[in-house]
Amino acid sequence: MQKAISLGLKSWGEIKHFAEGVAGDIPDNRFNSLLQNLVKCGFIERTENGEYRPIENLLPKAIKILHSKYRT
């Protein structure tokens, strides 16, 4: 989910579609719970228009670095 957001996906549907492409089917209530946990922990925020984005600009860079370093 964080990777989807760091790639510029902003809407609930875009992020869910990306996550399901990676992890398979995710029930809506479970997806909502996971997304809200990221908001509560301060990794992402939900804007007034309902879009999601990283809290800090460093998060997308860190995710890209970790992804390239630990890519299988």
NUSE-637096 format. One record per residue: residue number from 1; residue in three letters; chain; x, z, y of N, C-alpha, C in turn. Coordinates in Angstrom, 3 decimals. Each point is the difference from the previous one (the first is absolute). Last residue first. Layout:
BEGIN
+-----+---------+--------+----------+----------+----------+----------+----------+----------+----------+----------+----------+
| num | residuo | cadena |      n_u |      n_w |      n_v |     ca_u |     ca_w |     ca_v |      c_u |      c_w |      c_v |
+-----+---------+--------+----------+----------+----------+----------+----------+----------+----------+----------+----------+
| NUM |     ALA |      A |        X |        Z |        Y |        X |        Z |        Y |        X |        Z |        Y |
...
+-----+---------+--------+----------+----------+----------+----------+----------+----------+----------+----------+----------+
END
This chain:
BEGIN
+-----+---------+--------+----------+----------+----------+----------+----------+----------+----------+----------+----------+
| num | residuo | cadena |      n_u |      n_w |      n_v |     ca_u |     ca_w |     ca_v |      c_u |      c_w |      c_v |
+-----+---------+--------+----------+----------+----------+----------+----------+----------+----------+----------+----------+
|  72 |     THR |      A |   13.525 |   -5.123 |   -9.414 |    0.343 |   -0.189 |   -1.421 |    0.075 |   -1.442 |   -0.364 |
|  71 |     ARG |      A |    0.887 |    3.084 |    4.705 |   -0.766 |   -1.100 |   -0.592 |    0.446 |   -0.184 |   -1.451 |
|  70 |     TYR |      A |    1.603 |    3.183 |    3.559 |   -0.519 |    0.404 |   -1.317 |   -0.857 |   -1.065 |   -0.655 |
|  69 |     LYS |      A |    2.112 |   -0.668 |    4.321 |    1.000 |    0.767 |   -0.745 |   -0.451 |    0.302 |   -1.426 |
|  68 |     SER |      A |   -2.856 |   -2.183 |    3.150 |    1.096 |   -0.899 |   -0.385 |    1.033 |    0.732 |   -0.850 |
|  67 |     HIS |      A |   -3.632 |    2.525 |    1.668 |   -0.510 |   -1.035 |   -0.893 |    1.143 |   -0.914 |   -0.457 |
|  66 |     LEU |      A |    0.917 |    3.281 |    3.249 |   -0.188 |    0.591 |   -1.321 |   -0.471 |   -1.032 |   -1.006 |
|  65 |     ILE |      A |    0.389 |   -1.412 |    4.451 |    1.326 |    0.347 |   -0.539 |   -0.126 |    0.572 |   -1.404 |
|  64 |     LYS |      A |   -3.982 |   -0.887 |    2.336 |    0.686 |   -1.248 |   -0.356 |    1.365 |    0.282 |   -0.620 |
|  63 |     ILE |      A |   -2.410 |    3.645 |    1.712 |   -0.646 |   -0.513 |   -1.210 |    0.682 |   -1.281 |   -0.448 |
|  62 |     ALA |      A |    1.406 |    1.866 |    4.063 |    0.419 |    0.834 |   -1.132 |   -0.604 |   -0.509 |   -1.300 |
|  61 |     LYS |      A |   -1.347 |   -2.093 |    3.997 |    1.397 |   -0.302 |   -0.294 |    0.485 |    0.788 |   -1.215 |
|  60 |     PRO |      A |   -4.346 |    0.884 |    1.672 |    0.080 |   -1.307 |   -0.651 |    1.426 |   -0.391 |   -0.380 |
|  59 |     LEU |      A |   -0.548 |    4.151 |    2.348 |   -0.566 |   -0.001 |   -1.344 |    0.026 |   -1.381 |   -0.644 |
|  58 |     LEU |      A |    1.302 |    1.004 |    4.602 |    1.039 |    0.103 |   -1.010 |   -0.553 |   -0.095 |   -1.418 |
|  57 |     ASN |      A |   -2.665 |    0.116 |    4.089 |    0.526 |   -1.321 |   -0.325 |    1.080 |    0.040 |   -1.076 |
|  56 |     GLU |      A |   -4.041 |    3.635 |    0.262 |    1.248 |   -0.321 |    0.679 |    0.473 |   -1.378 |   -0.422 |
|  55 |     ILE |      A |   -4.185 |    1.436 |   -1.558 |    0.138 |    0.903 |    1.144 |    1.231 |   -0.367 |    0.821 |
|  54 |     PRO |      A |   -2.699 |   -3.739 |   -2.885 |    0.977 |    1.088 |   -0.170 |    0.069 |    0.852 |    1.258 |
|  53 |     ARG |      A |   -4.640 |   -2.412 |   -1.076 |    1.357 |   -0.387 |    0.378 |    0.942 |    1.166 |   -0.236 |
|  52 |     TYR |      A |   -5.567 |   -2.131 |   -0.549 |    1.034 |    0.961 |   -0.402 |    1.358 |   -0.529 |    0.407 |
|  51 |     GLU |      A |   -5.387 |   -0.720 |    1.952 |    1.190 |   -0.568 |   -0.641 |    0.995 |    1.110 |   -0.316 |
|  50 |     GLY |      A |   -4.347 |    0.414 |    2.399 |   -0.031 |    0.081 |   -1.455 |    1.174 |   -0.622 |   -0.721 |
|  49 |     ASN |      A |   -0.945 |    0.703 |    4.872 |   -0.740 |   -1.152 |   -0.531 |    0.058 |   -0.084 |   -1.525 |
|  48 |     GLU |      A |    2.288 |    3.466 |    2.403 |   -1.409 |    0.087 |    0.400 |   -0.832 |   -1.150 |   -0.555 |
|  47 |     THR |      A |    4.360 |    1.238 |   -2.800 |   -0.270 |   -0.248 |    1.410 |   -1.490 |    0.098 |    0.275 |
|  46 |     ARG |      A |    3.230 |    2.418 |   -3.753 |   -1.140 |   -0.909 |    0.105 |   -0.336 |   -0.138 |    1.467 |
|  45 |     GLU |      A |    4.890 |    1.228 |   -2.644 |   -1.113 |    0.435 |    0.828 |   -1.089 |   -1.059 |   -0.026 |
|  44 |     ILE |      A |    4.536 |    1.953 |   -3.242 |   -0.704 |   -1.084 |    0.667 |   -1.074 |    0.594 |    0.895 |
|  43 |     PHE |      A |    2.956 |    2.933 |   -2.137 |    0.743 |   -1.227 |   -0.266 |   -0.611 |   -1.200 |    0.713 |
|  42 |     GLY |      A |   -1.462 |    4.860 |   -0.241 |    0.707 |   -0.522 |    1.158 |    0.824 |   -1.240 |   -0.243 |
|  41 |     CYS |      A |   -3.177 |    2.821 |   -2.775 |    1.421 |    0.359 |   -0.105 |    0.833 |   -0.588 |    1.137 |
|  40 |     LYS |      A |   -4.677 |   -0.986 |   -0.363 |    0.149 |    1.451 |    0.165 |    1.460 |    0.445 |   -0.024 |
|  39 |     VAL |      A |   -1.036 |   -4.567 |   -0.898 |   -0.312 |    0.333 |    1.397 |    0.245 |    1.490 |    0.240 |
|  38 |     LEU |      A |    0.421 |   -1.530 |   -4.368 |    1.108 |   -0.537 |    0.802 |   -0.211 |    0.305 |    1.483 |
|  37 |     ASN |      A |   -3.461 |    1.138 |   -2.945 |    1.152 |    0.882 |   -0.214 |    1.205 |   -0.477 |    0.804 |
|  36 |     GLN |      A |   -3.863 |   -2.698 |   -0.071 |   -0.163 |    1.164 |    0.867 |    1.136 |    1.012 |   -0.174 |
|  35 |     LEU |      A |   -0.102 |   -3.761 |   -2.846 |    0.257 |   -0.430 |    1.367 |   -0.114 |    1.177 |    0.970 |
|  34 |     LEU |      A |   -1.137 |    0.745 |   -4.515 |    1.438 |   -0.249 |    0.146 |    0.357 |   -0.381 |    1.428 |
|  33 |     SER |      A |   -4.561 |    0.509 |   -1.039 |    0.688 |    1.286 |   -0.095 |    1.505 |   -0.167 |    0.207 |
|  32 |     ASN |      A |   -2.672 |   -3.885 |   -0.258 |   -0.249 |    0.741 |    1.243 |    0.750 |    1.323 |    0.019 |
|  31 |     PHE |      A |    0.095 |   -2.451 |   -3.985 |    0.795 |   -0.664 |    1.029 |   -0.152 |    0.716 |    1.339 |
|  30 |     ARG |      A |   -2.715 |    1.421 |   -3.516 |    1.397 |    0.395 |   -0.242 |    0.919 |   -0.604 |    1.056 |
|  29 |     ASN |      A |   -4.542 |   -1.239 |    0.051 |    0.138 |    1.411 |    0.382 |    1.425 |    0.502 |   -0.210 |
|  28 |     ASP |      A |   -1.090 |   -4.496 |   -1.316 |   -0.029 |    0.205 |    1.452 |    0.205 |    1.449 |    0.398 |
|  27 |     PRO |      A |    2.138 |   -1.851 |   -4.597 |   -1.343 |    0.293 |    0.515 |    0.051 |    0.319 |    1.499 |
|  26 |     ILE |      A |    3.447 |   -3.206 |   -2.542 |   -0.032 |    1.355 |    0.549 |   -1.420 |    0.239 |    0.505 |
|  25 |     ASP |      A |    3.006 |   -3.776 |   -3.341 |   -1.243 |    0.455 |    0.630 |    0.088 |    1.467 |    0.424 |
|  24 |     GLY |      A |    4.721 |   -2.232 |   -0.416 |   -1.229 |   -0.238 |   -0.739 |   -1.189 |    0.598 |    0.732 |
|  23 |     ALA |      A |    4.691 |   -0.088 |    1.560 |   -0.338 |    1.083 |   -0.932 |   -1.216 |   -0.268 |   -0.872 |
|  22 |     VAL |      A |    1.856 |   -3.222 |    3.300 |    1.163 |    0.689 |   -0.568 |   -0.404 |    0.930 |   -1.145 |
|  21 |     GLY |      A |   -3.273 |   -2.338 |    2.472 |    0.882 |   -1.024 |   -0.547 |    1.219 |    0.597 |   -0.671 |
|  20 |     GLU |      A |   -2.980 |    2.763 |    2.350 |   -0.545 |   -0.371 |   -1.306 |    0.802 |   -1.124 |   -0.635 |
|  19 |     ALA |      A |    1.175 |    1.386 |    4.349 |    0.256 |    1.087 |   -0.949 |   -0.522 |   -0.350 |   -1.389 |
|  18 |     PHE |      A |   -0.919 |   -3.018 |    3.533 |    1.421 |    0.030 |   -0.310 |    0.302 |    1.046 |   -1.072 |
|  17 |     HIS |      A |   -4.366 |   -0.138 |    1.657 |    0.270 |   -1.220 |   -0.761 |    1.470 |   -0.044 |   -0.436 |
|  16 |     LYS |      A |   -1.317 |    3.454 |    2.918 |   -0.520 |    0.213 |   -1.356 |    0.293 |   -1.209 |   -0.887 |
|  15 |     ILE |      A |    1.076 |   -0.321 |    4.558 |    0.893 |    0.968 |   -0.659 |   -0.445 |    0.230 |   -1.440 |
|  14 |     GLU |      A |   -2.709 |   -2.726 |    2.695 |    1.302 |   -0.644 |   -0.226 |    0.934 |    0.918 |   -0.775 |
|  13 |     GLY |      A |   -4.205 |    1.740 |    1.345 |   -0.128 |   -1.013 |   -1.039 |    1.313 |   -0.688 |   -0.327 |
|  12 |     TRP |      A |   -0.231 |    3.148 |    3.578 |   -0.225 |    0.677 |   -1.274 |   -0.011 |   -1.027 |   -1.134 |
|  11 |     SER |      A |    2.703 |   -1.515 |    4.301 |   -1.368 |    0.410 |   -0.328 |   -0.055 |    0.658 |   -1.371 |
|  10 |     LYS |      A |    4.143 |   -1.766 |    1.843 |   -0.541 |    1.085 |    0.830 |   -1.370 |    0.479 |   -0.424 |
|   9 |     LEU |      A |    5.100 |   -2.661 |   -1.305 |   -1.411 |    0.053 |   -0.379 |   -0.609 |    1.221 |    0.666 |
|   8 |     GLY |      A |    4.718 |   -1.147 |    0.256 |   -0.891 |   -0.449 |    1.058 |   -1.470 |   -0.063 |   -0.381 |
|   7 |     LEU |      A |    4.044 |    1.687 |   -2.392 |    0.032 |   -1.461 |    0.032 |   -0.972 |   -0.581 |    1.019 |
|   6 |     SER |      A |    0.231 |    4.674 |   -0.884 |    1.264 |   -0.388 |    0.632 |    0.149 |   -1.516 |    0.068 |
|   5 |     ILE |      A |   -3.732 |    1.792 |   -2.229 |   -0.107 |    0.281 |    1.433 |    1.274 |   -0.422 |    0.713 |
|   4 |     ALA |      A |   -0.043 |   -0.331 |   -4.658 |   -0.986 |   -0.930 |    0.553 |   -0.093 |    0.174 |    1.508 |
|   3 |     LYS |      A |    2.625 |    3.076 |   -2.339 |    0.657 |   -1.295 |    0.086 |   -0.945 |   -1.027 |    0.610 |
|   2 |     GLN |      A |   -1.671 |    4.244 |   -0.882 |    0.892 |    0.034 |    1.148 |    0.714 |   -1.334 |    0.160 |
|   1 |     MET |      A |   -2.698 |    0.501 |   -3.727 |   -0.816 |    0.000 |    1.178 |    0.864 |    0.000 |    1.249 |
+-----+---------+--------+----------+----------+----------+----------+----------+----------+----------+----------+----------+
END
